[in-house]
Amino acid sequence: MLFDFVKQQWKELAKGIVGWQGWSNDGRYLYYLDSSEAGSVRQVDITNSNRLPLKNLPTTGRYGFSLALAADYSPLVLRNAGTQDIYSLDWQEP
């Protein structure tokens, strides 16, 4: 939810099991991890509430996903599965 101080109203930005939110550097987009879709990374344009699915990550169970933003505000999806698993993801944003 986002509160509009001018209109004095709440605006729904996301639905589902939402976690690990992060803002773009211009404040226009909210990135979040939607656990209701097994690791779906989504982007919301707060000017029009348009929700874009950015990536669905295949999983073999729930391992404690988290979402962070890199210095250039590209999404970093982290998975806590153990020290024996090392992954690299090349993000191709449209």
C-alpha positions as CSV (number, residue, x, y, z in Angstrom):
1,M,0.0,0.0,0.0
2,L,1.1,3.5,-0.7
3,F,-0.4,6.6,0.9
4,D,-1.1,9.6,-1.3
5,F,-0.8,12.7,1.0
6,V,-2.5,15.0,-1.5
7,K,-5.6,12.8,-2.0
8,Q,-5.4,11.5,1.6
9,Q,-6.0,7.9,0.3
10,W,-4.3,4.6,0.3
11,K,-3.4,3.0,-3.1
12,E,-2.8,-0.7,-3.5
13,L,0.4,-1.5,-5.3
14,A,0.7,-5.2,-5.0
15,K,-1.3,-8.4,-4.2
16,G,-0.2,-11.8,-3.2
17,I,2.5,-12.8,-0.7
18,V,4.7,-9.7,-1.0
19,G,8.2,-9.4,0.5
20,W,11.6,-7.8,0.1
21,Q,10.5,-4.5,-1.5
22,G,12.9,-2.1,-3.0
23,W,12.5,1.3,-4.8
24,S,14.1,2.4,-8.1
25,N,16.4,5.4,-7.8
26,D,13.9,7.7,-9.3
27,G,11.1,6.5,-7.0
28,R,8.8,5.5,-9.8
29,Y,9.1,1.8,-9.5
30,L,8.7,-0.7,-6.6
31,Y,10.4,-4.1,-7.0
32,Y,9.2,-7.0,-4.9
33,L,9.3,-10.7,-4.6
34,D,5.9,-12.4,-4.9
35,S,6.2,-15.7,-3.0
36,S,2.6,-16.7,-4.0
37,E,4.1,-17.4,-7.5
38,A,7.1,-19.4,-6.3
39,G,9.7,-16.7,-6.6
40,S,8.2,-14.2,-9.1
41,V,10.1,-10.9,-9.3
42,R,7.7,-8.0,-10.1
43,Q,7.9,-4.3,-10.8
44,V,5.1,-1.9,-10.1
45,D,4.9,1.5,-11.7
46,I,3.5,3.7,-8.9
47,T,2.1,6.3,-11.3
48,N,-0.5,3.9,-12.8
49,S,-0.2,0.7,-10.6
50,N,0.8,-1.3,-13.6
51,R,2.3,-4.6,-12.3
52,L,4.9,-6.2,-14.5
53,P,6.2,-9.7,-13.9
54,L,10.0,-9.5,-14.5
55,K,11.1,-13.0,-13.9
56,N,9.7,-16.3,-12.7
57,L,12.4,-18.3,-10.9
58,P,12.2,-22.0,-11.0
59,T,12.5,-23.5,-7.5
60,T,12.5,-26.9,-5.9
61,G,11.0,-25.7,-2.7
62,R,11.1,-22.7,-0.4
63,Y,14.6,-21.9,0.7
64,G,14.3,-18.4,2.0
65,F,14.3,-16.2,-1.1
66,S,15.1,-12.5,-0.7
67,L,15.2,-9.6,-3.1
68,A,17.7,-6.7,-3.0
69,L,18.7,-4.0,-5.4
70,A,22.2,-3.6,-6.8
71,A,23.9,-0.2,-6.9
72,D,22.5,0.4,-10.4
73,Y,19.0,-0.7,-9.1
74,S,18.9,-3.9,-10.9
75,P,17.2,-6.6,-8.9
76,L,19.3,-9.2,-7.0
77,V,17.5,-12.3,-6.0
78,L,19.1,-14.3,-3.3
79,R,18.4,-17.8,-2.2
80,N,19.5,-19.4,1.1
81,A,20.0,-23.0,0.2
82,G,23.4,-23.8,1.7
83,T,27.1,-23.1,1.1
84,Q,27.4,-25.8,-1.6
85,D,25.1,-24.0,-4.0
86,I,26.6,-21.1,-6.1
87,Y,24.6,-19.5,-8.8
88,S,25.0,-16.6,-11.3
89,L,22.2,-14.9,-13.1
90,D,22.7,-12.7,-16.2
91,W,19.7,-10.3,-16.0
92,Q,18.4,-9.2,-19.4
93,E,16.0,-6.3,-18.8
94,P,13.7,-5.3,-21.7
